[in-house]
Amino acid sequence: MPSFLKDRKTWIGIVLGLAAIAIFLAVNQKAHAADKGGPKPAAPVAADAAVSSWTGFGVDVHGSLVNGSADFGAPVNISMTGQAPGVSVYYRHQFGVLVLGVDASYDRMLGDLKDTLGIDYSTSIGASAGILPNKSTLVGVRTAFERAYASGGHIDGWGFGPFIEVKVGGPLSLSLEWMRYWHDHDAFGPAVDITSDRVTARAKFDLYSKPVTSVFADR
């Protein structure tokens, strides 16, 4: 693993850079639609509702970059990095501009997480809440309980962080997420502070989407 990926500033730069790209794509998509010019007839309510609906269930495939730290007290601090590809199932419901969701995930562990810590995989359940600045963009926060399984047992953790998701056409949407996890320290002792930062990119596919009345006139 390249040493620069173990620098916290690198991860902050990755998060900000990916978020900026996602925001740019969302704004550019809206600007491109506006630049087509000429007055447009009002679309039927049903058609607009189908586009703007976030109610339904689906699956996603995702990949995460993980930067973990075990702080045993100065001067002992162990940092590790790894990757975590995985899949999720989710359900969410739209209430006007508010979207609430639940999800369950399975992730394989690679890199230091596998080779040094011996973690094979993890499962998690999560919940999210977000708002719609326009009908194709969702911005919010997600929290999750995760259990990571290793040869010597398991480690539990809670995570929390922001995300941005953009519909790119049809049932497909792309999401970027950053989460901070606080892990159970029982295996190492109460004086050990174990945390990890995770940047996750998701490709989400709605398998079923229930139309709702759009709250956006032409946005």
N, C-alpha and C positions, 0 to 999 in steps of 0.2 A: 504494500500500500504506500503510495507516495507520501512523504512526510508532510507536505503542505496541506493534505486533507485532514491532518490531526490538529491543525490550528483553528481555534474557535472563530477567528476573524474570517477565515475562509468560508466557514459555514454560514456566518451572518451575510457575507457577500453573496453566496449562492441563493439564500432565501430572498434577499432584496432583489437580486437580479432576475430570478424566476418570477417573482411577484410583479416586477415592473413589466416583464414581457407579457404576462397574462393580462395585465391591465391595458397595455398598449393594444393587444389583439382585440380586447373587448371594445375599446374606444374606436379603434380603426374600423371594426365591423359596423358600428353604428354610423360613423362618418361616411363610410362607403355607401351605405344604404341611402343616406341623405343626399349624397352627391349625384345620384342617378337622375335627379331633376324632374320637373314637371309635377303638377298636382296628381295625386293618386286617389282613385276612388276608395272609399272606406271599405275595408275588408269585412266580410261577414263575421259576426261575433264568434261563431263556432270555429272558424278557421283560425282566428287570432287566439282563441282560448287554447286550441290544440298546440300551438307553438309555445305559448307562455306557461303551459301547465308543468308544474314540478311535482305533482302528486302521482305516486306509483312506486313500483319496485323494480329492481334490476341487479346487475352484477358489475363488478369492476376488476380490472387487472392493474396492478400497481407495482412500483419499485421504490424502495426507500434507501437513503444514505443515512447511516446511524453513527453518531459520535458519542461514546459513553465515557463516564468518568467515575472512578471509585476513590473517594477522598478519605484516607485513613488518618488525616491530621498532618500538619506540616512536619517534615517536608515530603511525606509519602503521598503521592497522588498518581494513580494509574489511569491512563487514557487508552481507549481502544476504539477502532473504527470497524465498520462492516457494512454489508448490504443485506437487504431484506425484500426479495420479490414475493408477491403474494396475490391472493384473490379475496374478494369480499362480496357479500350479498347485502342489499340495503332496501329499506322502505322509507319514504318520506311523504309528508303531507303539506300542501300549501294552504295557508290561511291569509288571503290577501297578499301582502308583500312579505309575510313571514313564512318561512319554511322550516319545519321540524323533521328530524330523521333519526332512525336507528340503524345499526349495522352490525355485522359479525364478520371477522376476518381470520384468515390463515396465512402465515408468513413463514418462509424458510429463511434460515440464518446462514450467512456466508462471511468470509473474511475472519477478522479477529474474534467475532462473536461465536463462530463455529470452531476455529482452530485453537483459540486460547481459552475461552470460557466454556467450550463444549456444549453450547446451546444449539440444539437441532432445529427447533421450530417454535412458533408461538401462536396462540389463539387469543382473540380479543373480542369484546363487545363494546360498542360505542354509541354515543348520542350526539346530535348536532342541532344547532339553531342558526339560522341565517336570515338575511334580508335581501330583497331584490331591488337594486338600484335601477335596473331595467329588466325587461322580460327574459333576457338571455344570460344574465350574470347574477350569480349568487355569492354573497360575501358573508362569512360567519365564523363561528367557533365550534370546535369539536372536543369532546372528552371521551376517554376510553379506559377500560380496565383490561390489562393484558397479563397473560400467564405464559412465561417462557419456559420451555422444557429442555432440561439437560440430563446427561447421564446420571448425575448425582441428585436429581430432584427437580424442583421448579422454583422460579423467582417471579413474584407478582409485582405489578406496577400500575400506577395511575398516570394518565397523560392528559395534557390540555394544550390547545393552541389554535391559531387562526387558519382559515383556508379561503381560497377563491376558486370558483368553478364557472366555466363558460360553456354554454351550449354552442356546438360548432356545426350542427346540422343533423336532422333526423333524430334518432335515439341517442346519438353520441354527444358526450360532454367531456371536457378535460378539466382536471382539478390539480391545484398545487396546495400543499399543506405543510405547515411546520408545527411540531409538537414537542413539548418538554415532558419527559417521563421522570417520575420519582419512584424508585424501586425499593422493594422490601430488603432490609439489611440484616435480617435474622441469620442468614447463612454466614455473615462476616462479622457480626457483632454490632451492638447498638451505637457505637461511636463512628461507624462507617457511613458516609453519605454517598449514596449511589444514584446518579442521575444520567440521563441520556437525552440528546437532541436528535430529532428525526425529521428529515425533509423527504416528503413523499409526493410523487407524481402519479396521478390516477387517470385512466381512461375508463369512463363509466358508460354503460349501455343500459338504457331503460327497456326492460322487457315488456312492461305494461305501464301506460301513462293515462291517468283519468283526466279528461278535459275539465277545466274550470273556467268560470267567467274571468276574462282578463281585467286586471286593474290598471292596465296601461293603454292610453288612447292610441298612440302611434310611436312607441319608443323601442 
